[in-house]
Amino acid sequence: MPGEKRLLMVAGTPILAGGERNLLDLTTYVLDRGFEVGLIAPGEGELPRRIRSLGCPVWEASMPKMLNPRSVWKIRKVVKEEGFEIVHAHGHLAGLYARTAALGLHDARSVYTLHGIHYPHYHSVLKRTAFIIGERVLKRSTDHFICVCKSDLETGRSLRIIDPESTDVIYNGIDPDAGVDAYKAAELRNRYNRGGGIVLHAGRFMPQKDHYTLIASIPQVLEESPRTVFLLAGSGRLLQREKEHAVNLGIPGESLVFLGESGEVDNLLAICDIFVLPSLWEGFPYVILEAMRAAKPVVVTDSGGTPEAVVHGDTGFVIKPGDPGSLAIAVKDLLRNPEEAAAMGRRGRERLKDFSLESMARKTLEVYDRVLYSRPEAQTA
């Protein structure tokens, strides 16, 4: 019955990125199944606003990378005073704070979802080592782990930061119906189409997404298909650097458009011909599922769980990271063969049934039920 189970979600950022989207979707699902849900996040943003709109309480706690004891104390206080039975941390910062706060709380169970494992990519050996040691220490106090792809499971096992016996792989999932505005999509197509195909990338301008390689591949594509247009949606600290990179390569402004932060991703996916994601590392990116939903062929790198979603040569191309030549070859192949490219997109759309929102949420709910049942009082009831 409503209110029977109490779940505290913990996010390491208030923005609505991939892990936070997973959190929001799960919250909506479990609210309809007898859970009371609360959220702790650092500061205000889209995620707290959306959670409040569902009628859930929200608490704020800062989460700097150097552990803040006050925030740990606050999370622990909320768990104890509000009677939360499950504390579900999303991402490494949330995992650090939530699991530290839950130490010794026998009435609460901790669940930790790893939305990608980034430590191996840190430049600082000291920082990398410190985080891995911290994860290993907290592993002992974690009741259950969730990895969003098999790649993360294998990485977590090799780093010894998860317990494989207490870990489920649960892929991210999305609703099969996109929120496309047909009129707006047609307007965007008319604005950007120059008769040579539209190639889209959507993602933050951060080192992980490797816009540098994508931009370096563009002149090679334009040599063969000069009327192709590349649309780059997103913002971030490397945006200006990448704009300067494009200028230095002499890429015409009509061939490469920096869209900035966009709330039009579904509409942009509807009007593009190819979607590219040249990341250096990933978890299991939602944007690939969104491109598959839009029936678009994709060009992605062999990073994280991406190859678990994209079937090379069937729904798109999987190339090695950091290689502009391979990226250009894959894009040119799709532009040269539009009928096969469209067929790849349709096959990707069909494959989306393996990554449904219903499946993701149902499997996570099963984890909650298992950790609640594992409590000694539940077993003797």
MODALIN-V718725 format. One record per residue. PSI is psi in radians with two decimals (none if undefined). Layout:
psi:PSI
psi:PSI
This chain:
psi:2.78
psi:2.39
psi:-0.03
psi:-0.64
psi:2.44
psi:2.19
psi:2.21
psi:2.05
psi:2.45
psi:2.18
psi:2.52
psi:-0.05
psi:2.61
psi:-0.07
psi:2.89
psi:1.26
psi:-2.93
psi:-0.90
psi:-0.63
psi:-0.54
psi:-0.71
psi:-0.81
psi:-0.81
psi:-0.77
psi:-0.72
psi:-0.70
psi:-0.82
psi:-0.71
psi:-0.87
psi:-0.42
psi:-0.57
psi:0.01
psi:0.62
psi:0.18
psi:2.58
psi:2.32
psi:2.44
psi:2.90
psi:2.42
psi:2.23
psi:2.74
psi:1.70
psi:-3.10
psi:2.67
psi:-2.99
psi:-0.68
psi:-0.95
psi:-0.66
psi:-0.77
psi:-0.67
psi:-0.74
psi:-0.64
psi:-0.33
psi:0.02
psi:0.33
psi:2.52
psi:2.61
psi:2.34
psi:2.62
psi:2.36
psi:2.18
psi:2.59
psi:1.19
psi:2.82
psi:-0.53
psi:2.10
psi:2.19
psi:1.89
psi:-0.57
psi:-0.70
psi:-0.68
psi:-0.79
psi:-0.70
psi:-0.77
psi:-0.77
psi:-0.72
psi:-0.76
psi:-0.78
psi:-0.81
psi:-0.82
psi:-0.57
psi:-0.10
psi:0.60
psi:2.32
psi:-0.48
psi:2.32
psi:1.99
psi:1.93
psi:2.39
psi:1.90
psi:2.89
psi:-0.66
psi:-0.80
psi:-0.68
psi:-0.68
psi:-0.84
psi:-0.80
psi:-0.74
psi:-0.56
psi:-0.73
psi:-0.56
psi:-0.10
psi:2.20
psi:-0.01
psi:1.71
psi:-0.30
psi:-0.06
psi:2.50
psi:2.47
psi:2.33
psi:2.40
psi:2.05
psi:2.16
psi:1.87
psi:1.18
psi:2.56
psi:1.90
psi:-0.24
psi:-0.74
psi:-0.26
psi:-0.01
psi:2.38
psi:-0.59
psi:2.06
psi:-0.70
psi:-0.81
psi:-0.78
psi:-0.81
psi:-0.71
psi:-0.77
psi:-0.70
psi:-0.73
psi:-0.73
psi:-0.74
psi:-0.70
psi:-0.68
psi:-0.79
psi:-0.27
psi:-0.66
psi:-0.43
psi:0.22
psi:2.16
psi:-0.60
psi:2.51
psi:2.56
psi:2.22
psi:2.46
psi:0.01
psi:2.83
psi:-0.55
psi:-0.75
psi:-0.64
psi:-0.80
psi:-0.70
psi:-0.78
psi:-0.67
psi:-0.78
psi:-0.56
psi:-0.15
psi:0.70
psi:-0.03
psi:2.85
psi:1.85
psi:-0.50
psi:-0.31
psi:0.66
psi:2.36
psi:2.49
psi:2.04
psi:1.88
psi:2.56
psi:2.60
psi:2.71
psi:2.81
psi:2.38
psi:-0.22
psi:2.14
psi:2.68
psi:1.20
psi:2.31
psi:1.83
psi:-0.69
psi:-0.79
psi:-0.69
psi:-0.76
psi:-0.66
psi:-0.75
psi:-0.69
psi:-0.76
psi:-0.58
psi:-0.71
psi:-0.31
psi:2.20
psi:0.23
psi:0.10
psi:0.24
psi:2.63
psi:2.20
psi:2.22
psi:2.45
psi:2.38
psi:2.10
psi:2.78
psi:2.53
psi:1.39
psi:2.80
psi:-0.65
psi:-0.67
psi:-0.25
psi:0.95
psi:-0.46
psi:-0.81
psi:-0.71
psi:-0.84
psi:-0.62
psi:-0.42
psi:-0.33
psi:-0.80
psi:-0.59
psi:-0.64
psi:-0.75
psi:-0.44
psi:-0.69
psi:-0.59
psi:1.33
psi:-0.25
psi:0.17
psi:2.51
psi:2.29
psi:2.21
psi:2.18
psi:1.91
psi:2.28
psi:2.91
psi:-3.14
psi:3.00
psi:-0.30
psi:0.11
psi:-0.85
psi:-0.69
psi:-0.73
psi:-0.55
psi:-0.74
psi:-0.64
psi:-0.77
psi:-0.71
psi:-0.76
psi:-0.51
psi:-0.09
psi:0.47
psi:2.17
psi:2.54
psi:-0.52
psi:-0.24
psi:-0.33
psi:2.01
psi:2.12
psi:1.96
psi:-0.29
psi:-2.96
psi:2.27
psi:2.37
psi:0.31
psi:0.44
psi:-0.75
psi:-0.71
psi:-0.68
psi:-0.69
psi:-0.59
psi:-0.52
psi:-0.18
psi:2.88
psi:-0.47
psi:2.47
psi:2.40
psi:2.51
psi:1.61
psi:0.68
psi:2.61
psi:-0.54
psi:2.70
psi:2.93
psi:-1.78
psi:1.54
psi:2.30
psi:-0.62
psi:-0.51
psi:-0.72
psi:-0.66
psi:-0.67
psi:-0.69
psi:-0.70
psi:-0.62
psi:0.06
psi:0.77
psi:2.43
psi:2.55
psi:2.58
psi:2.04
psi:2.91
psi:2.78
psi:1.35
psi:2.27
psi:-2.39
psi:0.06
psi:-0.79
psi:-0.21
psi:-0.32
psi:-0.66
psi:2.21
psi:1.96
psi:2.24
psi:-0.11
psi:-0.82
psi:0.00
psi:-2.80
psi:2.39
psi:2.07
psi:2.95
psi:2.58
psi:2.70
psi:0.42
psi:1.62
psi:-0.55
psi:-0.80
psi:-0.67
psi:-0.78
psi:-0.74
psi:-0.77
psi:-0.77
psi:-0.76
psi:-0.67
psi:-0.76
psi:-0.68
psi:-0.59
psi:-0.47
psi:1.23
psi:-0.56
psi:-0.77
psi:-0.62
psi:-0.76
psi:-0.67
psi:-0.69
psi:-0.76
psi:-0.72
psi:-0.68
psi:-0.60
psi:-0.71
psi:-0.73
psi:-0.62
psi:-0.31
psi:-0.38
psi:-0.38
psi:-0.15
psi:1.02
psi:2.62
psi:-0.70
psi:-0.78
psi:-0.78
psi:-0.83
psi:-0.72
psi:-0.76
psi:-0.61
psi:-0.67
psi:-0.63
psi:-0.64
psi:-0.80
psi:-0.79
psi:-0.68
psi:-0.75
psi:-0.55
psi:-0.68
psi:-0.43
psi:-0.21
psi:2.44
psi:-0.71
psi:-0.51
psi:-0.65
psi:-0.45
psi:-0.05
psi:none
